[in-house]
Amino acid sequence: MSIISEFKAFAVKGNVVDMAVGIIIGAAFGKIVSSFVGDVVMPPLGVLIGGVDFSDLAITLKAAEADLPAVVLAYGKFIQTIIDFLIVAFAIFMGIKVLNRLKREEEFAPQTAPAPTKDQELLSEIRDLLKSNQSNQ
């Protein structure tokens, strides 16, 4: 088997395609959460704590010189990223919790016994006849 045919077999497997779709949707979800945190959550939070814009919070380690930009420790962006992570983690937790609940309900759902096959019915009749013959003797 050539490398190209092996790669083709690998690339078109369902798991690889499902994983790719998951990564793309995850990246889009990450952008939505980042926008939600940066544009919706952080501004009111900044107003509540005295008009602070978290994205501007930084400590200047070395001032800008001529053509060199300043070296800053941008801890405000870090705080914003932590809040992004917490929101994503909570959303995933809630999704997994719902899936687990659905699985549990599915496991405990009453199972109906399958109808007996013709062979099973015939064997049951033979068993019943043998029992009745033993009790008659």
Protein Blocks (a to p, Z undefined) as FASTA:
>chain_A
ZZklmmmmmmmpmklmmmmmmmmmmmmmmmmmmmmmmmmmmmmmmmmnoopafklgccdf
bdcehjbccddddfklmmmmmmmmmmmmmmmmmmmmmmmmmmmmmmmpccddddddfklm
mmmmmmmmmmmmmmmZZ
